[in-house]
Amino acid sequence: MSENASINSVNLQHVNHTQLPQGTVTPDKNLTIDFTNEKNGPASIAGAELEYTGAAKTPVDFEDYEVKKGDSVWKVAKEAIMKENGCVKPSDTEIIQRMHEIMKDNNLHFEKDGVLVIIHPGDKLKLRVPGQEADPAVEEPPAAEEPPVNQTPPKKEKMSAAGRITYEEANNARILGNNVSDYLVGYTSDAEQGHVRRIIQEDVTVENVADFLAGYERHRGLGNHFFKQLGSEYGFKDKQNLMRNVAEKLGEHLQFNGQIGWAREVGVILENQQFNSEHISILDTIVGEYLVTIPELKC
């Protein structure tokens, strides 16, 4: 029997072995019956429509989550799902369902625009422990769009402090950094130069440049910096252009991530036509200090 069902009075003689009161069931009357104790318990009759209430709900287990700067309910919902499913990017529908589950569990509501849900850094949210059934009574969202974070977004929508790239994209950028570190070994063949050139010019972007550099340095080991190694490659024809390419993307990345001081230092270096050893040392120092602030990849 479904959770909401109707029943014909002709078939209703007893409910849970309890005789129904005389005149309770007529062809034009519906009932509400509690089947919680199907074998021995009495039925409760409300006289409106038949509703199967079923067994008592299993208590829901929660874990605490502290809201961080830049968080939105959408982001928290998305990251919770990715944590559960091995970092596979969920669909908008899945995120919206989880978002409304979080809102219900934490008594959160949409603002008047029907999109924004206000949360603040330091707020504590209750998130359901993975493995529990989703709540089927979640209301439909007003729109399948990501709510904005509770702060003024950067003018260039493609960038944010969190990096508007997925776990998979960030991980791929780190793999590219690993690959480049294998190519740059002191002397680079023409074929290896071609691989490095293509990766830097086509695959490294403003959004993923930090992950690219993190992949390089963490594969190569501390002290073996990207700019120093590329600048010292013997016979690498256009290494100056490639260093400038990465430095430009790094400067813009730092700017949009609020690292204004470092961004300005990179900008000053970019004013030079050629990078000398001092410029290269400064760039590597900035990268090393910035990468300390970037955690290992997590969903």
N, C-alpha and C positions, 0 to 999 in steps of 0.2 A: 504494500500500500504506500502511496506517495505521502509526503509530509502534508500536503493539502489535498484532501480528497472529499468527494461527496458520496453518500451512501443512500440507497433506496430503503424506505421505511419497511418495505415488505420483507427485506432480508435481515432486519434488525429486531431480534427477539431478546437477546441477552448481550450484554457487553461486560467482558471480564467476569462472566458467571454471575452478574448482578442483574436482577430483574428490573427492567425500566419501569418507571411509574406509569400507571394507567393514563392514556391520553397524551403521553409525551411525544410519541411518534405518529405523525399523520402524513399523508402523501405530499402535503404542501409545506412541510416544516423540516428544517435542517438542524443538525446538532453539532455541538463542539464536544469532542470526547478526548479525554486524556488517557492514552494507552501506555503510560510510563510503566505501570506494573501489569503487563499483559495477562499473566496467568491468574493472579489472585486478587489484585487491587480493584477497587470499584471504579466505575467510569464517572467522570464529572461531566455534567450536561449543562451547556450554557444556552442552547436553543437558538444559535445564530447560523453557524455553518460548521461542518465537521472538520476538525483540524487535528492532525496527528502530531502530538507534541514529542513523542519518542522518549528515549532515555535522557537522563540529566546530562548536560553538557560537561565534557571533560575540562577541568580547570586548565587555563592557558598559562604556560610558563613564559616569562619575559626576561630579557637582559637589558641592562641600562646602556644608553648611548648618550654621550655628551656632545651637544651641537658645537661645531667648530665654525670659525669665520668663513663665510662663503657658502655654507651649507644651505640647502633648500630641502623641503620634504621630498621633492622629486629626486634629488641627488642621493639623499639618505636611502630612499626606497630602492633606487637603482643599484647602489653599492651593496645593499643587503642581499639583493637577489644574486648579484655576481659573486658574492662571497659564498653563497650556497651552491651555485651551479658550476663551480670551477672557472669562474671569470668569463663565461660566455655572455656576450652582450644581450640583455633581454629586450623584448619588443616594447613599444610604447604602451601597448595594452597591459602587459605584465607589470610595467612600472606603475601605471595608473592604478591598477588593482591593489598593489602593495601600498601605494601612497595613501589610498583611502582607508586601508586597513590601519596604517599608522595613525592617520587622523582620528579614526574612531577610537583606537586604544588610548590616545592621548588627549582626547576631547579638543581637537583642533578643528578650525573651521575656515572656509574660504572667506576672503575679504569681499567687499561689495562688487569687485570686478569679476568675481567668479573664477579667478586664476591664482592670485597670490595667497599664500598661507604664511603667516608671520611666525617665524621662530628666531631666537636670538642665541648668539654664542654663549655657551655655559648652560643653556637649557638642558634638562634631562628628558630624554624620550624613552619610552618603553618599546622595545622591539621584540617581536615574538621569536622564541627560540626555534631554529630550523627544525623541520620534520613534523610540524603540526599542521593540521588541515586549515586551509584558508577559510575565512569567514565568508559564507555565501551571501550574506545580507549587506554587502557593500554597495552603496549607491553608485550609479553611473556618474562619471566625471563630466563637467561641462564641456571640456574640450581636450583633445589628445595633444596638448602642447606642454612643453616644459615650463613650469613656473619660474620666474626670475628669482635669483638669489636676493636676499634682503640687503642689498647695497647697490649703489650706482654702478652699472656694468661699464666696462671699457668701451670706448667708441668703436673699436674694431671688434666686432662680435666674435670673430674666429678665435680670439685669444682670451684667456682668463688665468687667474692665479693658479687654478687647479689644472690648467692645460686642457683645452677642449679636445682631447684625444682619448680614445678608449684604452683600456688596459692592453688590448692586443696591439694597437698602434704604438703605444709606448714601448712594449716589449720588442716589437719589430725594430724600432729605432735603436734599442740597445744591442740587438743582434747585429745591426749594421755597424755599430761602433766596434763590436767584437771583431767583425770581419776586417774592417779597416786597420785595426791594430795588428792583425796577422799579415796584412800587406806591407805595412810600414816597418821594415826591418833593417833599414840602413841603405839598402840598394833596392830600388823598385823597378821591375821590368816594365816594358812598354804595356804589356797586357795588364799587369797589376796597376799601373798608373791609370789605365782606362777604367778599371773597376772602381778605384778610389774617386776618380773624376766624376763618374756617373753617379755614384752614391751621394757625393757632396752636392753636386749640382741639381740632381733630380729627386733624390729621396730625403735629404735632410731639409727640414723646413723650420720656420720660426717656431712653430708649435712643438716640434719634437727634438730640436737641437740639443736641449739639455739632456734628454735621455740618450741621444746619440753619443754625446761626450761622456756621459756616465757609463755607457756600455764600453767605450774605449778604455777609460781609465780603470774601471773595475776589472776588466779582463787583463789589462797590461800590468796593473799594480801601481800603487801610489808612487809618485815621483817620476813616472814615465808619461809625461803630458803630451797631449795631442799636438799643440802648436810647435813645441820644441822638436818633436819627432818629425813632423812633416817638414819643418823648416830645414832640418838637417839631412833630409833624404838626398842622396847623391844621384844626380842625373834626372831629378823630377822636374820636368820642363816648366810647368805652370803652377808650381807650389805656392808662389806669392798670390796668385789669383784665387786659388782654392782656400788659402788661409783667410783672405779678405772675405770670401763668400761666407765662410763659417762665422767669422767675426761679425759681419753685418747681421746675420740671423741671430747670433747670440745677443748682440746689443739690443735688437728689437724685442727679443724674448725677455731680457732683463727689464726693459722699460715697461712692458705690459704686466710684468709680475711684480712691479713696485720696487725693483732694485735700482733706484734712480742713480745712486752714487756709482755703482759698477757700470751702469749703462752709459753714464757720462764719460767714465774712463775709457770704455771701449770706443765711444764716439771720438775722443781726442786722438786715439791711436789710428782710427780710420781716416783721419785727415792727412796722414802721411801716405805718400805714393808707394813706399816700400816699407815692409816691416823689418826692423833690425832686431838684434838679440834682446835688447831692452824691451821693445814692444812685445816680443814673443813671451818674454818672462812675465810681463804684467798680465797678458792675456791668460797664461796658464795659471797664474796666481788667482785671478778672478774666478776662473773655472773651478779650481780646486776648492776655494772657499764657498762658492755657490753650491757645488755638488754635495757638500756636507749637509746642506739644508734639505736635500732631496732624499727621502727615505727609499728603502728598497721597494720594488714594485709590489703593491698589494691590490687586491680587487677593490 
